[in-house]
Amino acid sequence: MTPARAAAALSAVLLVVIAWYLGSPLFIRTTANEPLPTLASTTQATLVPSRTPLAVVSPEALTRVVARGQLQRVDDLHNGSGPVTLVRVAVTVFLRFEDVAITNAPDVHVYLSRETGGKWAEASSLYLGRLKATNGSFNYELPAGTDWSLYRSVVVWCRAFSVLVTWADLEAIA
């Protein structure tokens, strides 16, 4: 084999590998089905501080949706569908993706943003981690002490290409 043919063959192999890396996430789907975090697994009522000396509160009363939104379509290649919620369980807040379908990409991460409409700035956003799956239901626990009311949207972002995959504006529940 001549050096030119060897270089051409190596180039072709590299092109196929790069094309697979860039294109395959569009076809690969992953699924996660995590339960909603609750205290319902506790069989007895939980004691919590209140104005009365000891108040007995059921575990279900300690679980509450505090904000919700719907994943949005960016374009034909970047979109998501399904609800997202911020759920408070006692003193812990979780971001919940419920029965969602999200377009995959090479390096997808989840943020809470102080802006809406899919806009965000890394400096003022809360990073929650890599996207756990493209389909299904899953949770992200917010760090203890996070003031969730400062965040107005969920952003799913592809770091590899600096591209918005989907977002959901959050509406607080009174």
C-alpha positions as CSV (number, residue, x, y, z in Angstrom):
1,M,0.0,0.0,0.0
2,T,1.4,3.4,-1.0
3,P,1.7,6.1,1.7
4,A,-1.0,8.1,0.0
5,R,-3.5,5.2,0.1
6,A,-2.6,4.5,3.8
7,A,-3.2,8.2,4.6
8,A,-6.5,8.1,2.7
9,A,-7.6,4.9,4.6
10,L,-6.6,6.4,7.9
11,S,-8.5,9.6,7.1
12,A,-11.6,7.6,6.1
13,V,-11.5,5.7,9.4
14,L,-11.1,8.9,11.4
15,L,-14.0,10.5,9.5
16,V,-16.2,7.5,10.3
17,V,-15.2,7.6,14.0
18,I,-15.9,11.4,14.2
19,A,-19.2,11.1,12.4
20,W,-20.3,8.3,14.8
21,Y,-19.3,10.4,17.8
22,L,-21.2,13.4,16.5
23,G,-24.2,11.7,15.1
24,S,-24.8,8.6,17.2
25,P,-26.2,10.5,20.2
26,L,-29.1,11.5,18.0
27,F,-30.1,7.8,17.7
28,I,-29.1,6.5,21.1
29,R,-31.8,6.6,23.7
30,T,-31.3,5.9,27.4
31,T,-34.0,5.4,30.0
32,A,-34.1,6.0,33.7
33,N,-37.1,5.4,36.0
34,E,-36.4,6.7,39.5
35,P,-39.2,7.0,41.9
36,L,-40.3,10.4,43.2
37,P,-38.4,11.0,46.5
38,T,-40.9,11.0,49.4
39,L,-41.1,10.2,53.0
40,A,-44.1,7.9,52.3
41,S,-41.9,4.8,52.8
42,T,-41.9,5.7,56.5
43,T,-44.7,3.8,58.1
44,Q,-45.1,6.1,61.1
45,A,-45.9,9.7,61.2
46,T,-43.0,12.1,61.5
47,L,-42.6,14.6,64.3
48,V,-41.8,18.1,63.0
49,P,-41.4,21.4,64.8
50,S,-44.4,23.6,64.9
51,R,-46.1,26.3,67.0
52,T,-47.7,23.6,69.1
53,P,-45.4,21.6,71.3
54,L,-45.4,18.4,69.1
55,A,-47.3,18.2,65.9
56,V,-47.7,14.9,64.2
57,V,-47.6,15.3,60.4
58,S,-48.0,12.5,57.8
59,P,-45.1,11.9,55.4
60,E,-47.3,12.9,52.5
61,A,-47.9,16.4,54.0
62,L,-44.1,17.0,53.9
63,T,-44.0,16.5,50.1
64,R,-45.1,19.4,47.9
65,V,-44.6,20.6,44.3
66,V,-43.2,24.2,44.6
67,A,-42.7,25.0,40.8
68,R,-43.4,23.4,37.5
69,G,-42.7,23.8,33.8
70,Q,-42.8,22.0,30.4
71,L,-39.7,21.1,28.3
72,Q,-39.6,23.0,25.0
73,R,-38.6,22.5,21.4
74,V,-35.6,24.4,20.2
75,D,-35.4,23.1,16.7
76,D,-35.7,19.8,14.8
77,L,-32.5,18.4,16.3
78,H,-32.7,19.9,19.8
79,N,-35.9,19.4,21.8
80,G,-37.6,17.9,24.8
81,S,-41.1,17.1,25.9
82,G,-42.6,16.4,29.3
83,P,-43.0,18.1,32.7
84,V,-40.4,19.1,35.1
85,T,-41.1,20.1,38.7
86,L,-39.3,21.3,41.8
87,V,-40.5,19.1,44.6
88,R,-39.9,19.9,48.3
89,V,-39.7,16.8,50.5
90,A,-39.4,18.0,54.1
91,V,-36.4,20.4,53.9
92,T,-34.8,18.9,50.7
93,V,-35.7,20.2,47.2
94,F,-35.5,18.0,44.1
95,L,-35.7,18.8,40.4
96,R,-37.9,16.1,38.9
97,F,-38.1,15.1,35.2
98,E,-41.3,13.1,34.8
99,D,-41.9,10.9,31.7
100,V,-39.7,13.1,29.6
101,A,-38.3,12.6,26.1
102,I,-35.1,14.6,25.3
103,T,-32.9,14.6,22.2
104,N,-29.5,13.2,23.0
105,A,-26.2,14.9,22.3
106,P,-22.6,14.1,23.1
107,D,-22.1,16.0,26.5
108,V,-25.5,17.0,28.0
109,H,-25.8,18.7,31.4
110,V,-28.6,20.1,33.5
111,Y,-28.7,23.6,35.1
112,L,-31.2,25.8,37.0
113,S,-31.1,29.3,35.5
114,R,-32.2,32.6,36.8
115,E,-33.3,33.6,33.3
116,T,-36.1,32.2,31.1
117,G,-36.6,31.2,27.5
118,G,-33.6,28.9,27.4
119,K,-31.2,31.7,28.3
120,W,-28.6,31.2,31.0
121,A,-25.2,32.2,32.3
122,E,-23.0,29.7,33.9
123,A,-21.9,32.1,36.6
124,S,-25.4,32.7,37.8
125,S,-26.8,29.2,37.2
126,L,-26.9,26.1,39.5
127,Y,-25.2,23.1,38.0
128,L,-27.0,19.9,38.8
129,G,-25.1,17.3,36.8
130,R,-25.0,15.3,33.6
131,L,-28.3,14.4,32.1
132,K,-29.2,11.0,33.6
133,A,-31.2,9.7,30.6
134,T,-33.0,10.9,27.5
135,N,-36.3,9.2,28.4
136,G,-38.1,8.5,31.7
137,S,-38.4,9.9,35.1
138,F,-35.5,11.0,37.3
139,N,-34.4,13.4,40.0
140,Y,-31.6,15.9,40.9
141,E,-31.2,16.9,44.5
142,L,-30.5,20.6,45.0
143,P,-27.7,21.4,47.4
144,A,-28.8,22.0,51.0
145,G,-29.7,25.6,51.6
146,T,-30.3,26.4,47.9
147,D,-32.9,29.2,47.5
148,W,-34.9,27.5,44.7
149,S,-37.1,30.6,44.3
150,L,-34.2,32.4,42.6
151,Y,-34.3,30.1,39.6
152,R,-36.8,30.6,36.8
153,S,-36.0,27.8,34.4
154,V,-34.4,24.4,33.8
155,V,-31.8,24.3,31.0
156,V,-30.5,21.2,29.3
157,W,-27.2,22.1,27.6
158,C,-24.7,20.3,25.3
159,R,-21.3,21.4,26.5
160,A,-19.4,19.8,23.6
161,F,-21.1,22.1,21.1
162,S,-22.4,24.9,23.4
163,V,-25.9,24.2,22.2
164,L,-29.2,24.4,24.0
165,V,-31.0,21.1,23.9
166,T,-34.2,22.0,25.7
167,W,-35.4,24.1,28.5
168,A,-38.5,24.6,30.8
169,D,-39.5,27.9,32.3
170,L,-40.7,27.3,35.9
171,E,-43.8,28.7,37.4
172,A,-43.9,28.9,41.2
173,I,-46.9,27.2,42.8
174,A,-48.5,29.3,45.5
